[in-house]
Amino acid sequence: MRVPPRILVGAACVAVLLGGSLLAANGWRTRSTGAATAPGPAGPTGHAAPPTCGPWGCEQEKRFAAADAFVKRQPGYLGIVVRDRQTGAVWRDGTTTHPTWTASTIKLAMATSLLERDRAGDIELDATARRQIDDMLAFSSNDAADALWHRYGRADMVTRFQRTYGMTHLTFVKGFDRYWGLMKCTAEDLAVLMSYILDTLDSTDKGYLLTAMRAVDPIQRWGAWAAGTDLRPGVKGGWSVEKDPGGEHWVTNTVGFAGDDARYVIAAMYHLPPGTGTIAQGVHAVSDLVATVFGQPTPAPAVVPDRD
């Protein structure tokens, strides 16, 4: 489905550091790019961390270094956030505060909000609405997102995303309609959204979302999916052609989790250069980046979406 005046394709957006207050309130201990910052015994390697190697361990620090070098080689704006929910350690690299078109990653926030509002009795999700949420998560249905957006509050939904989920840099794009597909956020915003789902959401609703994200259609099996099947990843993707100063360009975004008990939060956003970057380039870049962080072979297997 195409949403004028841009191409909006299917999909899946840790709040930006404001004097450390919001991140600290959510248990995020942060430092500069490429650094792991909270005390803890393990990273994705699962190995004990010698004191000289930082909180993630020597092997994982080598993976982070390789991932940092990979990010530096990519054109455009590429940022990634990885959080260890067990230790509180956060690693970030690249342009994690660059405002990027959300594409369909915002559908994860929509699904979360609708489930919470239904549980609180504020709205009622009938069989049609629940099927639409299924479709929005499985193959990133734009038709389903449109129907839910218009039925359950439109732009009023976004206040909850910003204030409750901590997506403080989520905004509608000036000059466009106030519509779900016409917003920007940062990789930090996507990471804090995923953390809210994993750490705060009602257990039944959380279980539904995690199951749905682990069972996405092939069109979304890239990005966070590249952490490896042994870590049982879940993902919501977002990919679209957008317009910014300099011209039209692709964005390829991913938000999800991996590991036992969804231990690791993963969020990455890639704003490719205008005129030269392709969807395949973007999909493979975010997938190879995640694979590098989690010690998987590269190039990582990735399904490049072939429809909008």
C-alpha positions as CSV (number, residue, x, y, z in Angstrom):
1,M,0.0,0.0,0.0
2,R,1.3,3.5,-0.8
3,V,0.5,6.5,1.3
4,P,0.8,9.7,-0.7
5,P,3.0,11.7,-1.0
6,R,5.6,9.1,-0.1
7,I,6.0,5.4,-0.4
8,L,5.3,3.8,2.9
9,V,6.2,0.2,3.1
10,G,5.6,-2.4,5.7
11,A,7.5,-2.3,8.8
12,A,8.4,-2.3,12.7
13,C,10.4,2.8,16.5
14,V,15.6,3.8,25.2
15,A,14.5,7.5,25.0
16,V,17.2,10.0,24.1
17,L,19.3,11.1,27.0
18,L,18.0,14.2,28.5
19,G,20.5,15.0,31.3
20,G,20.3,11.3,32.0
21,S,16.9,11.7,33.8
22,L,14.6,9.6,31.7
23,L,17.1,6.8,31.0
24,A,18.1,6.6,34.6
25,A,14.4,6.4,35.6
26,N,14.0,3.4,33.3
27,G,17.1,1.7,34.6
28,W,19.4,2.6,31.7
29,R,23.0,3.4,32.5
30,T,24.6,5.1,29.6
31,R,27.9,6.3,28.2
32,S,29.3,7.4,24.8
33,T,29.1,5.4,21.6
34,G,30.6,1.9,21.6
35,A,30.8,1.6,25.4
36,A,29.1,-0.8,27.7
37,T,28.2,0.9,30.9
38,A,26.5,-1.0,33.6
39,P,28.1,-3.5,35.9
40,G,27.2,-7.1,35.1
41,P,28.7,-10.5,34.4
42,A,27.8,-11.2,30.8
43,G,26.9,-9.9,27.4
44,P,25.4,-11.9,24.5
45,T,28.4,-14.3,24.8
46,G,27.0,-15.6,28.2
47,H,30.6,-15.7,29.5
48,A,31.8,-14.2,32.8
49,A,33.4,-10.8,32.3
50,P,37.0,-10.3,33.5
51,P,37.3,-7.0,35.3
52,T,39.7,-5.7,32.6
53,C,37.3,-6.2,29.8
54,G,34.3,-4.2,31.0
55,P,30.8,-5.4,31.9
56,W,30.2,-7.4,28.7
57,G,33.4,-9.6,28.7
58,C,36.4,-9.6,26.4
59,E,34.9,-11.7,23.6
60,Q,31.8,-9.5,23.5
61,E,33.9,-6.3,23.5
62,K,35.7,-7.6,20.4
63,R,32.3,-8.1,18.7
64,F,31.4,-4.6,19.7
65,A,34.6,-3.3,18.2
66,A,33.9,-5.1,15.0
67,A,30.4,-3.7,14.9
68,D,31.7,-0.2,15.5
69,A,34.1,-0.6,12.5
70,F,31.2,-1.9,10.4
71,V,29.0,1.1,11.4
72,K,31.8,3.5,10.4
73,R,32.0,2.0,6.9
74,Q,28.3,2.6,6.1
75,P,27.1,5.7,4.3
76,G,24.2,7.7,5.7
77,Y,22.9,7.5,9.3
78,L,23.1,4.1,11.0
79,G,22.6,3.7,14.8
80,I,22.1,0.7,17.1
81,V,21.2,0.2,20.8
82,V,21.6,-3.1,22.6
83,R,20.5,-3.5,26.2
84,D,21.1,-6.4,28.5
85,R,18.0,-6.6,30.7
86,Q,19.7,-8.9,33.2
87,T,22.6,-6.6,34.0
88,G,21.3,-3.2,32.9
89,A,24.3,-2.7,30.6
90,V,23.6,-0.7,27.4
91,W,25.8,-0.6,24.3
92,R,25.1,1.9,21.6
93,D,26.9,2.9,18.4
94,G,26.4,5.3,15.5
95,T,23.7,7.8,15.1
96,T,21.3,6.6,17.8
97,T,19.8,10.1,18.3
98,H,19.3,10.9,14.6
99,P,15.5,11.5,13.9
100,T,14.6,8.9,11.3
101,W,11.3,8.1,9.7
102,T,9.7,5.4,11.8
103,A,8.2,3.5,8.8
104,S,6.2,0.7,10.3
105,T,8.1,0.2,13.5
106,I,5.5,2.5,15.0
107,K,3.0,-0.3,14.6
108,L,4.5,-2.0,17.6
109,A,3.7,1.0,19.7
110,M,0.1,1.0,18.3
111,A,-0.4,-2.7,19.1
112,T,1.0,-2.1,22.6
113,S,-1.3,0.8,23.2
114,L,-4.4,-0.9,21.9
115,L,-3.8,-4.0,24.1
116,E,-3.3,-1.8,27.2
117,R,-6.4,0.3,26.5
118,D,-8.5,-2.8,26.0
119,R,-7.3,-4.3,29.3
120,A,-8.1,-1.1,31.1
121,G,-11.6,-1.0,29.7
122,D,-11.0,2.2,27.7
123,I,-11.8,0.6,24.4
124,E,-13.0,-2.8,23.2
125,L,-11.0,-4.8,20.8
126,D,-13.4,-7.1,18.9
127,A,-12.5,-10.0,16.7
128,T,-11.9,-7.7,13.7
129,A,-9.5,-5.5,15.6
130,R,-7.6,-8.4,17.0
131,R,-7.2,-9.9,13.6
132,Q,-5.9,-6.5,12.3
133,I,-3.3,-6.4,15.1
134,D,-2.2,-9.9,14.1
135,D,-1.8,-8.8,10.5
136,M,0.0,-5.6,11.5
137,L,2.6,-7.6,13.4
138,A,2.9,-10.6,11.1
139,F,3.3,-9.0,7.7
140,S,3.1,-5.3,8.7
141,S,-0.3,-4.7,7.0
142,N,-0.8,-1.1,6.2
143,D,-4.5,-1.6,5.7
144,A,-4.8,-3.0,9.2
145,A,-2.8,-0.1,10.7
146,D,-5.0,2.4,8.8
147,A,-8.2,0.8,10.1
148,L,-7.0,0.7,13.7
149,W,-5.6,4.2,13.5
150,H,-8.9,5.7,12.4
151,R,-11.0,3.6,14.7
152,Y,-9.2,4.1,18.0
153,G,-8.0,7.7,18.2
154,R,-5.7,8.7,15.4
155,A,-3.1,11.2,16.4
156,D,-4.4,11.1,20.0
157,M,-2.6,7.8,20.3
158,V,0.8,9.4,20.1
159,T,0.7,11.1,23.5
160,R,0.7,7.7,25.1
161,F,3.7,6.6,23.0
162,Q,5.6,9.7,24.1
163,R,4.7,10.0,27.8
164,T,4.0,6.4,28.9
165,Y,6.5,4.5,26.7
166,G,9.2,7.1,26.9
167,M,9.5,7.9,23.1
168,T,10.3,11.5,23.9
169,H,11.7,12.3,20.4
170,L,8.8,10.8,18.5
171,T,7.2,13.5,16.4
172,F,5.0,14.1,13.4
173,V,6.9,15.4,10.4
174,K,6.2,19.1,9.6
175,G,4.5,19.6,6.3
176,F,2.7,16.2,6.4
177,D,-0.6,15.0,7.8
178,R,-0.7,13.8,11.4
179,Y,-0.8,10.2,10.4
180,W,0.8,7.0,11.8
181,G,3.1,6.6,8.8
182,L,4.4,10.2,8.9
183,M,6.5,10.3,12.0
184,K,10.1,10.3,13.0
185,C,11.8,8.9,16.1
186,T,15.3,7.7,17.1
187,A,16.9,4.3,17.8
188,E,16.8,5.3,21.4
189,D,13.0,5.7,21.2
190,L,12.6,2.2,19.7
191,A,14.8,0.7,22.4
192,V,12.9,2.2,25.2
193,L,9.6,1.1,23.6
194,M,10.8,-2.5,23.5
195,S,12.0,-2.2,27.1
196,Y,8.6,-1.0,28.2
197,I,7.0,-4.0,26.6
198,L,9.5,-6.5,28.2
199,D,9.7,-4.8,31.6
200,T,6.3,-3.2,32.3
201,L,3.5,-4.5,30.1
202,D,0.9,-6.9,31.5
203,S,2.3,-10.5,31.2
204,T,-0.5,-11.7,29.0
205,D,-0.2,-8.9,26.6
206,K,3.6,-9.2,26.7
207,G,3.3,-12.9,25.9
208,Y,1.1,-12.2,22.9
209,L,3.5,-9.6,21.5
210,L,6.6,-11.8,22.0
211,T,4.9,-14.8,20.4
212,A,3.8,-12.6,17.4
213,M,7.2,-11.1,17.0
214,R,8.9,-14.5,17.0
215,A,6.5,-15.8,14.3
216,V,6.6,-13.0,11.8
217,D,6.2,-13.7,8.1
218,P,9.4,-14.0,6.0
219,I,9.0,-10.4,4.9
220,Q,10.3,-9.3,8.3
221,R,13.0,-11.9,8.9
222,W,15.9,-9.5,8.9
223,G,17.4,-6.9,11.3
224,A,17.0,-8.2,14.9
225,W,16.2,-11.6,13.4
226,A,19.9,-11.9,12.6
227,A,20.8,-12.4,16.2
228,G,20.3,-16.1,15.4
229,T,17.5,-18.7,15.7
230,D,19.2,-20.2,18.8
231,L,18.4,-16.9,20.7
232,R,14.7,-17.0,19.7
233,P,14.6,-13.5,18.4
234,G,11.5,-11.4,17.8
235,V,11.2,-8.5,15.4
236,K,9.2,-5.7,14.1
237,G,10.6,-4.2,10.9
238,G,10.1,-0.9,9.1
239,W,11.2,-0.1,5.5
240,S,10.1,2.8,3.3
241,V,11.2,5.4,0.8
242,E,11.1,8.9,2.5
243,K,11.8,12.4,1.6
244,D,14.2,14.7,3.4
245,P,16.5,17.6,2.4
246,G,18.8,16.1,-0.2
247,G,16.1,13.9,-1.8
248,E,14.3,10.7,-1.4
249,H,16.0,7.8,0.4
250,W,15.3,4.4,1.9
251,V,15.0,3.8,5.6
252,T,15.4,0.2,7.0
253,N,14.6,0.0,10.7
254,T,14.4,-2.9,13.2
255,V,13.3,-3.3,16.8
256,G,13.1,-6.5,18.7
257,F,14.7,-8.8,21.3
258,A,16.8,-12.0,21.6
259,G,18.1,-14.4,24.2
260,D,16.6,-16.4,27.0
261,D,13.6,-14.6,28.5
262,A,14.1,-12.0,25.8
263,R,17.2,-10.8,27.6
264,Y,18.5,-8.4,25.0
265,V,16.7,-5.4,23.6
266,I,17.7,-4.6,20.0
267,A,16.9,-1.4,18.1
268,A,18.5,-0.1,14.9
269,M,17.6,2.6,12.4
270,Y,19.2,3.3,9.1
271,H,18.7,6.4,7.0
272,L,20.4,5.6,3.7
273,P,21.9,8.2,1.4
274,P,19.5,9.8,-1.1
275,G,19.7,8.5,-4.6
276,T,22.2,5.7,-4.1
277,G,21.1,3.4,-1.2
278,T,18.7,0.6,-1.9
279,I,16.4,-1.4,0.3
280,A,18.6,-4.5,-0.1
281,Q,21.6,-2.5,1.0
282,G,19.8,-1.2,4.1
283,V,18.3,-4.6,5.0
284,H,21.6,-6.4,4.7
285,A,23.4,-3.6,6.6
286,V,21.2,-3.7,9.7
287,S,21.1,-7.5,9.6
288,D,24.9,-7.8,9.3
289,L,25.3,-5.3,12.1
290,V,23.1,-7.3,14.5
291,A,24.8,-10.6,13.4
292,T,28.2,-9.1,14.2
293,V,27.1,-8.0,17.7
294,F,25.7,-11.5,18.5
295,G,28.6,-13.5,17.0
296,Q,26.7,-14.8,14.0
297,P,28.2,-15.4,10.6
298,T,28.1,-12.6,8.0
299,P,26.7,-11.9,5.6
300,A,23.6,-12.8,7.6
301,P,20.6,-14.5,6.0
302,A,18.0,-11.8,5.4
303,V,14.8,-11.6,3.5
304,V,14.6,-8.4,1.5
305,P,11.0,-7.3,1.3
306,D,9.7,-7.3,-2.3
307,R,6.5,-5.4,-1.8
308,D,5.1,-2.2,-0.3
